[in-house]
């Protein structure tokens, strides 16, 4: 596999910003409703929030 480093184009940056804004808005909405979210920490999914089900190991 060859990895190259190029600067993303303007359209890619606009798309990235829109996706980041949408995710941030959704996470804030879930937080206000008291819902938990699932995120990645140390390569594993983690449930975060007061109503999150207990982790099963």
MODELLER restraints for C-alpha pairs under 7 A, 6 or more apart:
rsr = mdl.restraints
at = mdl.atoms
rsr.add(forms.Gaussian(group=physical.xy_distance, feature=features.Distance(at['CA:35:A'], at['CA:49:A']), mean=6.62, stdev=0.5))
rsr.add(forms.Gaussian(group=physical.xy_distance, feature=features.Distance(at['CA:35:A'], at['CA:51:A']), mean=6.41, stdev=0.5))
rsr.add(forms.Gaussian(group=physical.xy_distance, feature=features.Distance(at['CA:36:A'], at['CA:47:A']), mean=6.58, stdev=0.5))
rsr.add(forms.Gaussian(group=physical.xy_distance, feature=features.Distance(at['CA:36:A'], at['CA:48:A']), mean=5.39, stdev=0.5))
rsr.add(forms.Gaussian(group=physical.xy_distance, feature=features.Distance(at['CA:36:A'], at['CA:49:A']), mean=4.27, stdev=0.5))
rsr.add(forms.Gaussian(group=physical.xy_distance, feature=features.Distance(at['CA:36:A'], at['CA:50:A']), mean=6.69, stdev=0.5))
rsr.add(forms.Gaussian(group=physical.xy_distance, feature=features.Distance(at['CA:36:A'], at['CA:51:A']), mean=5.87, stdev=0.5))
rsr.add(forms.Gaussian(group=physical.xy_distance, feature=features.Distance(at['CA:36:A'], at['CA:52:A']), mean=5.20, stdev=0.5))
rsr.add(forms.Gaussian(group=physical.xy_distance, feature=features.Distance(at['CA:37:A'], at['CA:47:A']), mean=5.70, stdev=0.5))
rsr.add(forms.Gaussian(group=physical.xy_distance, feature=features.Distance(at['CA:37:A'], at['CA:48:A']), mean=5.35, stdev=0.5))
rsr.add(forms.Gaussian(group=physical.xy_distance, feature=features.Distance(at['CA:37:A'], at['CA:49:A']), mean=6.56, stdev=0.5))
rsr.add(forms.Gaussian(group=physical.xy_distance, feature=features.Distance(at['CA:38:A'], at['CA:45:A']), mean=6.27, stdev=0.5))
rsr.add(forms.Gaussian(group=physical.xy_distance, feature=features.Distance(at['CA:38:A'], at['CA:46:A']), mean=5.42, stdev=0.5))
rsr.add(forms.Gaussian(group=physical.xy_distance, feature=features.Distance(at['CA:38:A'], at['CA:47:A']), mean=4.44, stdev=0.5))
rsr.add(forms.Gaussian(group=physical.xy_distance, feature=features.Distance(at['CA:38:A'], at['CA:48:A']), mean=6.15, stdev=0.5))
rsr.add(forms.Gaussian(group=physical.xy_distance, feature=features.Distance(at['CA:39:A'], at['CA:45:A']), mean=5.51, stdev=0.5))
rsr.add(forms.Gaussian(group=physical.xy_distance, feature=features.Distance(at['CA:39:A'], at['CA:46:A']), mean=5.32, stdev=0.5))
rsr.add(forms.Gaussian(group=physical.xy_distance, feature=features.Distance(at['CA:39:A'], at['CA:47:A']), mean=6.49, stdev=0.5))
rsr.add(forms.Gaussian(group=physical.xy_distance, feature=features.Distance(at['CA:40:A'], at['CA:46:A']), mean=5.81, stdev=0.5))
